[in-house]
């Protein structure tokens, strides 16, 4: 699947019990760009990346990676990305 966007997320929400880790995150990353996701501890960076990598499901909102829906096309998303941790 071809698209001009590497990442497209709209209204991402993630709750863990009473904790709202993400509250309506919107993110658009054009294909061929390098993006840094910056913020203080607890701001939802890791949660956002985990949703985009299909390691977590969003409570609400939509996201596509390389044109594939992270919820309904998770296998295609995983085949199209590489992810490594900090350490």
CNS distance restraints for C-alpha pairs under 8 A (distance, minus, plus):
assign (resid   1 and name CA) (resid  66 and name CA) 7.41 0.50 0.50
assign (resid   1 and name CA) (resid  67 and name CA) 6.33 0.50 0.50
assign (resid   1 and name CA) (resid  68 and name CA) 7.73 0.50 0.50
assign (resid   2 and name CA) (resid  66 and name CA) 7.16 0.50 0.50
assign (resid   2 and name CA) (resid  67 and name CA) 6.66 0.50 0.50
assign (resid   3 and name CA) (resid  31 and name CA) 7.81 0.50 0.50
assign (resid   3 and name CA) (resid  66 and name CA) 6.52 0.50 0.50
assign (resid   3 and name CA) (resid  67 and name CA) 5.78 0.50 0.50
assign (resid   4 and name CA) (resid  30 and name CA) 6.07 0.50 0.50
assign (resid   4 and name CA) (resid  31 and name CA) 5.54 0.50 0.50
assign (resid   5 and name CA) (resid  28 and name CA) 7.14 0.50 0.50
assign (resid   5 and name CA) (resid  29 and name CA) 5.84 0.50 0.50
assign (resid   5 and name CA) (resid  30 and name CA) 4.32 0.50 0.50
assign (resid   5 and name CA) (resid  31 and name CA) 4.81 0.50 0.50
assign (resid   5 and name CA) (resid  65 and name CA) 7.81 0.50 0.50
assign (resid   5 and name CA) (resid  66 and name CA) 6.47 0.50 0.50
assign (resid   5 and name CA) (resid  67 and name CA) 7.17 0.50 0.50
assign (resid   6 and name CA) (resid  28 and name CA) 7.88 0.50 0.50
assign (resid   6 and name CA) (resid  29 and name CA) 5.60 0.50 0.50
assign (resid   6 and name CA) (resid  30 and name CA) 5.48 0.50 0.50
assign (resid   6 and name CA) (resid  31 and name CA) 4.52 0.50 0.50
assign (resid   6 and name CA) (resid  32 and name CA) 7.66 0.50 0.50
assign (resid   6 and name CA) (resid  64 and name CA) 7.95 0.50 0.50
assign (resid   6 and name CA) (resid  65 and name CA) 5.55 0.50 0.50
assign (resid   6 and name CA) (resid  66 and name CA) 4.61 0.50 0.50
assign (resid   6 and name CA) (resid  67 and name CA) 7.14 0.50 0.50
assign (resid   7 and name CA) (resid  27 and name CA) 7.14 0.50 0.50
assign (resid   7 and name CA) (resid  28 and name CA) 5.57 0.50 0.50
assign (resid   7 and name CA) (resid  29 and name CA) 4.93 0.50 0.50
assign (resid   7 and name CA) (resid  30 and name CA) 6.98 0.50 0.50
assign (resid   7 and name CA) (resid  31 and name CA) 7.79 0.50 0.50
assign (resid   7 and name CA) (resid  63 and name CA) 7.37 0.50 0.50
assign (resid   7 and name CA) (resid  64 and name CA) 5.77 0.50 0.50
assign (resid   7 and name CA) (resid  65 and name CA) 4.62 0.50 0.50
assign (resid   7 and name CA) (resid  66 and name CA) 6.27 0.50 0.50
assign (resid   7 and name CA) (resid  67 and name CA) 7.68 0.50 0.50
assign (resid   8 and name CA) (resid  26 and name CA) 7.75 0.50 0.50
assign (resid   8 and name CA) (resid  27 and name CA) 5.77 0.50 0.50
assign (resid   8 and name CA) (resid  28 and name CA) 4.59 0.50 0.50
assign (resid   8 and name CA) (resid  29 and name CA) 6.50 0.50 0.50
assign (resid   8 and name CA) (resid  63 and name CA) 5.56 0.50 0.50
assign (resid   8 and name CA) (resid  64 and name CA) 5.17 0.50 0.50
assign (resid   8 and name CA) (resid  65 and name CA) 6.56 0.50 0.50
assign (resid   9 and name CA) (resid  25 and name CA) 7.20 0.50 0.50
assign (resid   9 and name CA) (resid  26 and name CA) 5.23 0.50 0.50
assign (resid   9 and name CA) (resid  27 and name CA) 4.98 0.50 0.50
assign (resid   9 and name CA) (resid  28 and name CA) 6.37 0.50 0.50
assign (resid   9 and name CA) (resid  61 and name CA) 7.52 0.50 0.50
assign (resid   9 and name CA) (resid  62 and name CA) 5.68 0.50 0.50
assign (resid   9 and name CA) (resid  63 and name CA) 4.07 0.50 0.50
assign (resid   9 and name CA) (resid  64 and name CA) 6.30 0.50 0.50
assign (resid  10 and name CA) (resid  24 and name CA) 7.15 0.50 0.50
assign (resid  10 and name CA) (resid  25 and name CA) 6.29 0.50 0.50
assign (resid  10 and name CA) (resid  26 and name CA) 4.45 0.50 0.50
assign (resid  10 and name CA) (resid  27 and name CA) 6.63 0.50 0.50
assign (resid  10 and name CA) (resid  61 and name CA) 5.71 0.50 0.50
assign (resid  10 and name CA) (resid  62 and name CA) 5.41 0.50 0.50
assign (resid  10 and name CA) (resid  63 and name CA) 6.35 0.50 0.50
assign (resid  11 and name CA) (resid  23 and name CA) 7.40 0.50 0.50
assign (resid  11 and name CA) (resid  24 and name CA) 3.90 0.50 0.50
assign (resid  11 and name CA) (resid  25 and name CA) 5.02 0.50 0.50
assign (resid  11 and name CA) (resid  26 and name CA) 5.53 0.50 0.50
assign (resid  11 and name CA) (resid  60 and name CA) 7.03 0.50 0.50
assign (resid  11 and name CA) (resid  61 and name CA) 4.52 0.50 0.50
assign (resid  11 and name CA) (resid  62 and name CA) 6.68 0.50 0.50
assign (resid  12 and name CA) (resid  22 and name CA) 6.53 0.50 0.50
assign (resid  12 and name CA) (resid  23 and name CA) 6.60 0.50 0.50
assign (resid  12 and name CA) (resid  24 and name CA) 4.70 0.50 0.50
assign (resid  12 and name CA) (resid  25 and name CA) 4.74 0.50 0.50
assign (resid  12 and name CA) (resid  26 and name CA) 6.70 0.50 0.50
assign (resid  12 and name CA) (resid  58 and name CA) 6.37 0.50 0.50
assign (resid  12 and name CA) (resid  59 and name CA) 7.52 0.50 0.50
assign (resid  12 and name CA) (resid  60 and name CA) 5.69 0.50 0.50
assign (resid  12 and name CA) (resid  61 and name CA) 4.28 0.50 0.50
assign (resid  12 and name CA) (resid  62 and name CA) 6.32 0.50 0.50
assign (resid  12 and name CA) (resid  63 and name CA) 7.58 0.50 0.50
assign (resid  13 and name CA) (resid  20 and name CA) 7.44 0.50 0.50
assign (resid  13 and name CA) (resid  21 and name CA) 7.37 0.50 0.50
assign (resid  13 and name CA) (resid  22 and name CA) 4.66 0.50 0.50
assign (resid  13 and name CA) (resid  23 and name CA) 4.82 0.50 0.50
assign (resid  13 and name CA) (resid  24 and name CA) 5.20 0.50 0.50
assign (resid  13 and name CA) (resid  25 and name CA) 6.84 0.50 0.50
assign (resid  13 and name CA) (resid  58 and name CA) 5.88 0.50 0.50
assign (resid  13 and name CA) (resid  59 and name CA) 5.40 0.50 0.50
assign (resid  13 and name CA) (resid  60 and name CA) 4.92 0.50 0.50
assign (resid  13 and name CA) (resid  61 and name CA) 6.14 0.50 0.50
assign (resid  14 and name CA) (resid  20 and name CA) 6.01 0.50 0.50
assign (resid  14 and name CA) (resid  21 and name CA) 5.48 0.50 0.50
assign (resid  14 and name CA) (resid  22 and name CA) 4.89 0.50 0.50
assign (resid  14 and name CA) (resid  23 and name CA) 6.98 0.50 0.50
assign (resid  14 and name CA) (resid  47 and name CA) 7.84 0.50 0.50
assign (resid  14 and name CA) (resid  57 and name CA) 7.90 0.50 0.50
assign (resid  14 and name CA) (resid  58 and name CA) 5.16 0.50 0.50
assign (resid  14 and name CA) (resid  59 and name CA) 4.76 0.50 0.50
assign (resid  14 and name CA) (resid  60 and name CA) 6.80 0.50 0.50
assign (resid  15 and name CA) (resid  19 and name CA) 5.51 0.50 0.50
assign (resid  15 and name CA) (resid  20 and name CA) 4.32 0.50 0.50
assign (resid  15 and name CA) (resid  21 and name CA) 5.58 0.50 0.50
assign (resid  15 and name CA) (resid  22 and name CA) 6.94 0.50 0.50
assign (resid  15 and name CA) (resid  59 and name CA) 6.36 0.50 0.50
assign (resid  16 and name CA) (resid  20 and name CA) 6.43 0.50 0.50
assign (resid  16 and name CA) (resid  21 and name CA) 7.07 0.50 0.50
assign (resid  21 and name CA) (resid  42 and name CA) 7.70 0.50 0.50
assign (resid  21 and name CA) (resid  43 and name CA) 7.37 0.50 0.50
assign (resid  21 and name CA) (resid  44 and name CA) 5.78 0.50 0.50
assign (resid  21 and name CA) (resid  47 and name CA) 7.33 0.50 0.50
assign (resid  22 and name CA) (resid  43 and name CA) 7.83 0.50 0.50
assign (resid  22 and name CA) (resid  44 and name CA) 5.84 0.50 0.50
assign (resid  22 and name CA) (resid  47 and name CA) 7.55 0.50 0.50
assign (resid  22 and name CA) (resid  48 and name CA) 7.63 0.50 0.50
assign (resid  24 and name CA) (resid  61 and name CA) 7.37 0.50 0.50
assign (resid  29 and name CA) (resid  33 and name CA) 7.10 0.50 0.50
assign (resid  29 and name CA) (resid  35 and name CA) 7.43 0.50 0.50
assign (resid  37 and name CA) (resid  45 and name CA) 6.50 0.50 0.50
assign (resid  38 and name CA) (resid  45 and name CA) 7.17 0.50 0.50
assign (resid  39 and name CA) (resid  43 and name CA) 5.96 0.50 0.50
assign (resid  39 and name CA) (resid  45 and name CA) 7.06 0.50 0.50
assign (resid  44 and name CA) (resid  48 and name CA) 5.99 0.50 0.50
assign (resid  45 and name CA) (resid  49 and name CA) 6.35 0.50 0.50
assign (resid  46 and name CA) (resid  50 and name CA) 6.02 0.50 0.50
assign (resid  47 and name CA) (resid  51 and name CA) 6.23 0.50 0.50
assign (resid  47 and name CA) (resid  56 and name CA) 7.67 0.50 0.50
assign (resid  48 and name CA) (resid  52 and name CA) 6.26 0.50 0.50
assign (resid  49 and name CA) (resid  53 and name CA) 6.03 0.50 0.50
assign (resid  50 and name CA) (resid  54 and name CA) 6.14 0.50 0.50
assign (resid  50 and name CA) (resid  55 and name CA) 4.97 0.50 0.50
assign (resid  50 and name CA) (resid  56 and name CA) 5.53 0.50 0.50
assign (resid  51 and name CA) (resid  55 and name CA) 5.77 0.50 0.50
assign (resid  51 and name CA) (resid  56 and name CA) 4.70 0.50 0.50
assign (resid  51 and name CA) (resid  57 and name CA) 5.68 0.50 0.50
assign (resid  51 and name CA) (resid  58 and name CA) 6.25 0.50 0.50
assign (resid  51 and name CA) (resid  70 and name CA) 7.50 0.50 0.50
assign (resid  52 and name CA) (resid  63 and name CA) 6.91 0.50 0.50
assign (resid  52 and name CA) (resid  64 and name CA) 7.54 0.50 0.50
assign (resid  52 and name CA) (resid  65 and name CA) 6.82 0.50 0.50
assign (resid  52 and name CA) (resid  70 and name CA) 6.40 0.50 0.50
assign (resid  53 and name CA) (resid  70 and name CA) 7.48 0.50 0.50
assign (resid  53 and name CA) (resid  77 and name CA) 7.19 0.50 0.50
assign (resid  53 and name CA) (resid  78 and name CA) 6.74 0.50 0.50
assign (resid  53 and name CA) (resid  81 and name CA) 7.82 0.50 0.50
assign (resid  53 and name CA) (resid  83 and name CA) 7.54 0.50 0.50
assign (resid  54 and name CA) (resid  70 and name CA) 5.85 0.50 0.50
assign (resid  54 and name CA) (resid  71 and name CA) 7.31 0.50 0.50
assign (resid  54 and name CA) (resid  74 and name CA) 5.99 0.50 0.50
assign (resid  54 and name CA) (resid  77 and name CA) 7.52 0.50 0.50
assign (resid  54 and name CA) (resid  78 and name CA) 7.32 0.50 0.50
assign (resid  57 and name CA) (resid  71 and name CA) 6.96 0.50 0.50
assign (resid  58 and name CA) (resid  62 and name CA) 7.89 0.50 0.50
assign (resid  62 and name CA) (resid  69 and name CA) 7.65 0.50 0.50
assign (resid  62 and name CA) (resid  70 and name CA) 7.89 0.50 0.50
assign (resid  63 and name CA) (resid  69 and name CA) 5.95 0.50 0.50
assign (resid  63 and name CA) (resid  70 and name CA) 5.87 0.50 0.50
assign (resid  63 and name CA) (resid  71 and name CA) 7.85 0.50 0.50
assign (resid  64 and name CA) (resid  68 and name CA) 5.03 0.50 0.50
assign (resid  64 and name CA) (resid  69 and name CA) 4.38 0.50 0.50
assign (resid  64 and name CA) (resid  70 and name CA) 5.61 0.50 0.50
assign (resid  65 and name CA) (resid  69 and name CA) 6.60 0.50 0.50
assign (resid  65 and name CA) (resid  70 and name CA) 6.75 0.50 0.50
assign (resid  65 and name CA) (resid  77 and name CA) 6.11 0.50 0.50
assign (resid  66 and name CA) (resid  77 and name CA) 7.11 0.50 0.50
assign (resid  66 and name CA) (resid  80 and name CA) 7.12 0.50 0.50
assign (resid  68 and name CA) (resid  73 and name CA) 5.73 0.50 0.50
assign (resid  68 and name CA) (resid  74 and name CA) 7.55 0.50 0.50
assign (resid  68 and name CA) (resid  76 and name CA) 6.50 0.50 0.50
assign (resid  68 and name CA) (resid  77 and name CA) 5.81 0.50 0.50
assign (resid  69 and name CA) (resid  73 and name CA) 5.13 0.50 0.50
assign (resid  69 and name CA) (resid  74 and name CA) 6.87 0.50 0.50
assign (resid  69 and name CA) (resid  77 and name CA) 7.40 0.50 0.50
assign (resid  70 and name CA) (resid  74 and name CA) 4.97 0.50 0.50
assign (resid  70 and name CA) (resid  77 and name CA) 6.38 0.50 0.50
assign (resid  73 and name CA) (resid  77 and name CA) 6.37 0.50 0.50
assign (resid  74 and name CA) (resid  78 and name CA) 6.18 0.50 0.50
assign (resid  75 and name CA) (resid  79 and name CA) 6.21 0.50 0.50
assign (resid  76 and name CA) (resid  80 and name CA) 6.26 0.50 0.50
assign (resid  77 and name CA) (resid  81 and name CA) 6.46 0.50 0.50
assign (resid  78 and name CA) (resid  82 and name CA) 7.54 0.50 0.50
